[in-house]
Every structure is written in C-alpha cells, then in structure tokens.
C-alpha cells in the first residue's frame, strides 16, 4: 500500500468535517434512546393527568440524564494520552497501546475507551485513579503494507449509567508502519548464480560460490537440476538433490526493482523480498536491501530484518521508476522484480513467474 497524499479537494473536505464536528460530543446509546423516549412519554402523561407521582418519576429520570451528562464530562475532561505504536504486519492483528493519564485530583475516571478516528479497534480500561495512568489496547488489522498516518484519538466513556456516550477528540500525530508479509513461499536463492526467466525457465547466469556441502534432501520446485544426486534418486524412487550451505562471509544483496505497471505483481515482488530477508535473518546470514529509493547496508540479526522490512513498507511502486542501480555488480545480487529481468543478475525472483 502506497502512502498517497490527499488531493486539495480531499483536504478541504476533511477540514470542513472537522470544523463541523465539535471536539466533544454526546450521543445516545441504545439504552439511552429508550430511557429518553420513556421520559418524554412520562412527561406527556404527567402533564395530561396532573398526577404528582408521575411528575416525581419524571424529575428522577431527568435527574439521571443530567447527572449522566455532568459525570461523563468530568471523566474525559482532564485526560492526557500517549500512544505506543507497534510494527504491524499486513493482514495480521496489531495492538496500539494508549497510556491514559487522569489529571483529576479527586475523581477517578471510569470505563474509558480509546481508539483512532476512522478505525474500528477500541481499547478499554475500567478505572484510572486520580493522578494515575492506565492503559487501553486497541486491536486493528491493516490489509496491505505501507505507512498509515494517525491524527486523532477518540476517547469516550459511557459512565455512569450507560445512557449516553461522551466522546472527546484528542489530536496526536503519528503513523503505523505496516510491514509486508514474510510467509510467502519462495525457493532458495541459487548460490551458484543460477537465474530464471519470469516464466520459470532456468538459464545460466553469473558464477558464484556454492558454499559448503550440507547433505541430501528431497527436490523442491526451483532447485538447480545440476544438483540432483542421481544414484540416490534411482534408489529411493523420487528426486533428491545436494544441499549447500551459503557462504556466510558473503552478504546477500536483495535488489528490489520498484518499476511496476501492475499493482498486484508489484506487491507480490515486495512480499518475495520480505520472505527472502526473513529467511536470511532466521539463518543468521548477512543481508542487505537496495531499491531505487533506499539502501540498507548488509548486516545480520533481528534489528537488520526490522530495518529491511521498514524500507519495504515505505517502498513506492511506480510505472516511471528509474533504472535500478545496484550497490555491487549485478552478478552478486539477487534481483526481485515485477517485470522482465535484464541480463547479468546473479539470481532473479520474478513475481510474474510466482517468485520462481
């Protein structure tokens, strides 16, 4: 998901909507509608009959309504809020934590909800003592990678009787960085420099070190046919290949080409790069990322994976992207692309061929 700036018309509409919506609002709950409707009917009956008992009941109900409005205002009036935003992954739930401080010196704040304006997730905390801080955690799911801007937190309470919900808007700028998924099935990068066309057909590429021999394993789609161990294959009745361990002294450079005229293939290419980075991180390998817009120097570990995923989340796919200029010779890079690869790359993962 690309971060698309608002057009002038959209910005004007947003400002008008905020001007028309007050920073504090009182809305009826379902029970509040019934209670208020009952109060109106009771008032009509009291005026029609002149019954003192009905007037007494009406006064009590109006007192409940007034007390509800006054107390709910006190609950949200002196609140201060901060948010802690996690790194999210596309399609997976992530929790935003709201740290809510009750600045009131005497009154506790009860039944406080918090969430982002325009998002479904809401966090709740039962009580916040005077001059204390409570936490509410709201769960949201973002379907696509990208950077999601955060602007306004809506704090609300239905205390004390649940008849009305008092809402308060609190402006606090921020953003959620949504990483691409890392669980996309991808083959092993070919340490020999073997590369493929977008159709998946293998062809010879630049030579490279295969690494140290590890053993035998069943054949998987995308494996180099030259690695087939024919004697074992004949004995067990299914293809078996030699497996080599990557030379960890050499960094894996992932080069993601942002040139894309098809959004679906472009996003698939980003997920392929994320899956390759996650695999390298799990194995303790050194890896880096290069795009037209960003460079992440090779390193290893979880922190490096976070840096790479951050860069992938912010990557802007476009049809007019310039030519990708790798930081090392192309023969030493693994190219991930949504389109047709050029010659000379060490290995190619083409989204048009399913990442093969």
C-alpha positions in Angstrom: 0.0 0.0 0.0 1.4 3.3 -1.0 1.1 6.4 1.1 -0.9 8.6 -1.2 -1.1 12.3 -0.4 -4.5 13.8 -0.1 -5.7 16.0 -3.0 -6.6 19.6 -2.4 -10.4 18.7 -2.5 -9.9 15.9 0.0 -8.0 18.2 2.3 -10.7 20.8 2.2 -13.5 18.2 2.8 -11.5 16.9 5.8 -11.1 20.3 7.3 -14.8 21.1 6.9 -15.8 17.8 8.5 -13.5 18.6 11.5 -14.9 22.1 11.8 -18.5 20.8 11.8 -17.7 18.1 14.3 -17.1 19.5 17.8 -14.2 18.2 19.8 -16.6 16.9 22.4 -19.8 15.0 21.6 -22.6 13.4 23.4 -24.5 10.6 21.7 -27.2 8.2 22.8 -26.6 4.6 23.5 -29.4 2.1 22.7 -30.5 2.1 26.2 -30.3 5.9 26.3 -32.8 6.2 23.4 -35.3 4.0 25.3 -34.7 5.9 28.5 -35.1 9.3 26.9 -38.2 8.1 24.9 -39.7 6.8 28.2 -39.0 10.2 29.8 -40.8 12.0 27.1 -43.8 9.7 27.3 -43.9 10.0 31.1 -43.7 13.8 30.8 -46.7 13.8 28.5 -48.6 11.5 30.8 -47.8 13.7 33.8 -49.0 16.9 32.1 -52.1 15.2 30.8 -53.1 13.8 34.2 -51.6 16.1 36.6 -50.5 13.1 38.7 -47.9 14.2 41.3 -46.3 10.7 41.3 -45.7 10.9 37.6 -44.1 14.3 38.0 -41.9 12.8 40.7 -40.8 10.0 38.5 -40.2 12.4 35.6 -38.0 14.5 37.8 -36.0 11.5 38.8 -35.5 10.4 35.2 -34.4 13.9 34.2 -32.0 13.9 37.1 -30.4 10.7 35.8 -30.0 12.3 32.4 -28.4 15.4 33.8 -26.1 13.5 36.2 -25.0 11.3 33.3 -24.0 14.3 31.2 -22.2 16.0 34.0 -20.2 13.0 35.2 -19.3 11.8 31.7 -17.9 15.3 31.0 -15.8 15.1 34.2 -14.5 11.6 33.1 -12.9 12.8 29.8 -12.2 16.5 30.7 -8.8 16.1 32.3 -7.4 13.1 30.5 -4.0 13.2 28.8 -3.0 10.5 26.3 0.0 9.0 24.6 0.1 6.1 22.2 2.7 3.3 21.7 2.5 2.1 18.1 3.9 -1.4 17.3 5.3 -2.6 13.9 2.3 -4.2 12.2 2.3 -6.9 9.5 -0.2 -6.8 6.7 -3.3 -8.9 7.3 -2.3 -9.7 10.9 -3.8 -8.1 14.1 -1.7 -5.5 15.9 -2.3 -3.6 19.1 -1.9 0.1 19.7 -1.4 0.8 23.4 -2.8 4.0 24.8 -1.4 5.4 28.0 -4.1 7.5 29.6 -3.4 9.8 32.5 -6.2 11.1 34.7 -5.2 14.6 35.7 -8.2 15.0 38.1 -7.1 15.4 41.7 -10.2 13.9 43.3 -12.3 11.9 40.8 -11.3 8.6 39.3 -12.1 8.1 35.6 -14.3 5.1 34.9 -15.0 3.0 31.8 -12.6 4.8 29.4 -12.4 3.7 25.8 -9.7 4.9 23.3 -9.2 4.4 19.6 -8.2 6.0 16.4 -10.6 8.2 14.5 -11.8 6.2 11.5 -10.6 2.8 12.7 -12.7 0.1 14.3 -10.4 -1.0 17.1 -11.1 0.3 20.6 -9.3 -0.3 23.8 -10.9 -0.1 27.2 -9.8 0.4 30.8 -12.2 0.0 33.7 -10.8 2.7 36.1 -8.0 5.2 36.3 -7.3 6.6 39.8 -6.7 10.3 40.3 -3.3 11.5 39.2 -2.6 8.0 37.8 -2.1 6.3 34.4 -4.0 3.4 32.9 -3.5 1.5 29.7 -6.0 0.6 26.9 -5.1 -1.6 24.0 -6.9 -1.4 20.7 -6.5 -4.1 18.1 -6.6 -3.3 14.4 -5.8 -5.1 11.1 -4.3 -3.4 8.1 -4.8 -5.4 5.0 -1.9 -4.1 3.0 1.7 -2.8 3.7 2.5 0.8 3.8 2.6 3.8 6.2 -0.7 4.6 7.8 -1.0 8.2 9.2 -2.6 8.7 12.6 -4.0 12.1 13.5 -6.8 12.0 16.1 -7.5 9.7 19.1 -11.2 9.5 20.2 -11.6 9.0 23.9 -15.0 8.1 25.2 -17.0 6.9 28.3 -20.5 5.7 28.9 -20.2 6.2 32.7 -22.2 6.3 34.9 -25.4 4.7 33.7 -24.6 3.8 30.1 -27.4 6.1 28.8 -25.0 8.3 26.7 -21.5 8.1 25.3 -19.4 11.1 25.8 -16.6 11.5 23.2 -13.6 13.7 23.1 -11.2 14.2 20.1 -7.5 14.5 21.1 -5.1 15.4 18.2 -1.9 13.4 18.3 0.1 12.9 15.1 1.8 9.6 14.4 2.0 6.7 12.0 1.8 2.9 11.8 4.4 1.2 9.7 2.8 -1.9 8.2 5.3 -4.5 7.1 4.7 -6.8 4.1 4.0 -10.4 4.9 7.1 -12.6 5.2 5.4 -16.0 4.9 5.2 -16.1 1.1 6.6 -19.5 -0.2 9.9 -18.8 -2.1 12.6 -21.1 -3.3 16.2 -20.9 -2.1 18.4 -18.3 -3.8 20.8 -20.1 -6.0 24.3 -19.7 -4.6 25.7 -20.8 -7.9 24.3 -17.6 -9.6 21.7 -19.6 -11.5 19.0 -17.3 -12.7 15.5 -17.8 -14.1 13.3 -16.0 -16.6 9.9 -14.7 -15.5 8.3 -17.9 -16.9 10.4 -20.0 -14.5 12.8 -21.5 -17.2 16.3 -21.8 -15.9 19.3 -20.4 -17.8 23.0 -20.0 -17.0 24.0 -16.8 -15.1 27.0 -15.5 -13.3 29.1 -18.0 -11.4 29.3 -17.8 -7.6 30.4 -19.9 -4.7 28.0 -22.7 -3.8 29.1 -22.9 -0.2 29.8 -25.9 1.9 28.1 -29.2 1.2 25.4 -30.0 3.8 23.7 -33.2 2.7 20.8 -34.5 0.7 17.2 -33.5 0.7 14.1 -34.1 -1.5 13.8 -32.0 -4.6 11.8 -28.8 -4.4 10.5 -26.7 -7.3 13.1 -24.2 -8.4 16.1 -26.4 -7.4 19.1 -26.5 -9.8 18.8 -29.7 -11.9 22.6 -29.9 -11.8 22.3 -30.6 -8.0 20.3 -33.8 -8.5 22.0 -36.8 -6.9 21.2 -39.5 -9.4 22.3 -42.6 -7.5 20.1 -41.7 -4.5 17.3 -40.7 -6.8 17.3 -44.1 -8.5 17.4 -45.9 -5.2 14.6 -44.1 -3.4 12.4 -43.5 -6.5 12.0 -39.7 -6.2 14.3 -36.8 -7.0 16.9 -36.0 -4.4 19.3 -33.0 -4.6 22.5 -32.0 -2.9 22.1 -29.1 -0.4 24.8 -26.5 0.1 25.2 -24.0 2.9 25.5 -20.4 1.9 28.9 -18.9 2.5 28.1 -16.6 5.4 31.2 -14.4 4.8 29.4 -13.1 1.7 26.4 -10.8 2.2 23.2 -11.5 0.4 22.2 -8.4 -1.6 18.4 -8.2 -2.3 17.8 -5.8 -5.1 14.1 -4.9 -5.4 13.1 -3.2 -8.7 10.2 -0.7 -7.9 9.3 -0.4 -11.6 5.8 -1.9 -11.9 2.8 -1.3 -14.1 0.8 -4.0 -12.3 0.0 -3.3 -8.6 -0.7 -7.0 -7.8 2.6 -8.2 -9.3 4.5 -5.2 -7.7 3.1 -6.1 -4.2 4.0 -9.8 -4.9 7.6 -8.7 -5.6 7.7 -6.8 -2.3 6.5 -9.9 -0.4 9.1 -12.1 -2.1 11.8 -9.7 -1.0 10.4 -9.7 2.6 10.3 -13.5 2.6 13.9 -13.8 1.4 15.0 -11.3 4.1 13.2 -13.2 6.8 14.7 -16.5 5.8 18.2 -15.0 5.8 17.6 -13.5 9.2 16.5 -16.8 10.7 19.7 -18.4 9.4 21.9 -15.8 10.8 23.1 -14.6 7.4 24.2 -11.1 6.5 21.8 -9.4 4.0 21.1 -6.0 2.6 18.5 -4.3 0.5 18.7 -2.0 -2.5 15.9 -0.2 -4.3 15.7 2.9 -6.4 14.8 4.9 -3.3 16.6 3.2 -0.4 19.8 1.3 0.7 20.1 -0.9 3.8 23.7 -1.9 4.2 24.3 -5.6 4.9 24.1 -6.9 8.5 22.5 -9.7 10.3 20.0 -10.3 13.1 16.5 -9.2 14.1 17.3 -5.5 14.1 18.5 -5.8 10.5 15.3 -7.5 9.5 13.3 -4.7 11.0 15.3 -2.1 9.0 14.7 -4.0 5.8 11.0 -4.5 6.5 10.7 -0.8 7.3 12.2 0.1 3.9 9.9 -2.4 2.2 6.9 -1.0 3.9 7.8 2.5 2.6 8.7 1.4 -0.9 6.8 3.2 -3.6 6.0 1.1 -6.7 5.6 3.2 -9.8 5.5 2.9 -13.6 8.1 5.6 -14.1 10.7 4.4 -11.7 14.3 4.9 -12.9 16.7 2.1 -13.7 17.8 0.2 -10.6 21.4 0.8 -9.9 22.8 -2.0 -7.6 25.4 -1.2 -5.0 27.6 -4.1 -6.1 28.0 -5.8 -9.5 24.6 -7.3 -10.6 26.1 -10.8 -10.8 26.5 -10.6 -7.0 22.8 -9.6 -6.4 19.5 -11.3 -6.1 17.0 -9.3 -8.2 13.4 -9.3 -7.2 11.2 -7.8 -9.9 7.6 -7.5 -11.1 8.6 -7.3 -14.7 11.0 -8.9 -17.1 14.6 -9.0 -15.8 17.6 -7.8 -17.7 20.7 -9.8 -18.2 23.6 -10.2 -15.9 22.0 -10.7 -12.5 23.3 -13.4 -10.2 19.7 -14.7 -9.5 16.2 -13.5 -10.3 12.9 -13.8 -8.5 10.2 -12.7 -10.9 6.8 -12.1 -9.5 5.3 -12.8 -12.9 6.6 -16.4 -12.5 5.3 -16.8 -9.0 8.6 -15.9 -7.4 10.4 -18.8 -9.0 
